[in-house]
Amino acid sequence: MPSPSYAEIRDFIVSAAPNAAARAAAGGVDDLHLLNAGVVDSLGFVNLLAAIEERFGIEIDLGDADPDEFLTVGGLARCAAAVARGDGAAHGG
């Protein structure tokens, strides 16, 4: 199965966190901060991360990642896409 693209993962994030689309309407979705914008709370972020891992068959280890990066829609999508390609801080499932 080919690795999912950044756009596929980003679209999944927006669909899995419905508040993301509404909150991003005024600006770009890529820069939308998931916590600061109230899209998800900390538990919601964990659930979103688990949903991404399950949907795309990957394991994302955010231990070495920059929170300023992965807490935005675009940053999380880039992180997950890198893992799916095999050049992120995790491994495929």
Secondary structure as UniProt FT lines:
FT   HELIX           6..16
FT   HELIX           19..24
FT   TURN            25..26
FT   TURN            30..31
FT   TURN            34..38
FT   HELIX           42..56
FT   STRAND          58..60
FT   TURN            63..64
FT   HELIX           67..70
FT   HELIX           73..85
FT   STRAND          90..92
//
